[in-house]
């Protein structure tokens, strides 16, 4: 095992753990590899979301009440 790998204890719901073990066996991958990939994907999605928020930070905001009034004024409500 590489020195750059960190060990951690993770507690899974029993059914989720069984599903992960089956997936690991079916795909010939370790449970750690599957979990690492899933965590990477979740973190990448978070990073994409934060980038989208940053891109939209300068957009004007509208209150919920103003939105409803606008929709009603344009016959959408």
Secondary structure, DSSP 8 states (H G I E B T S, - for coil): --TT---------HHHHHHHHHHHHHHT--HHHHHHHHHHHHHHHHHHHHHHHHHTTTS----HHHHHHHHHHTT--
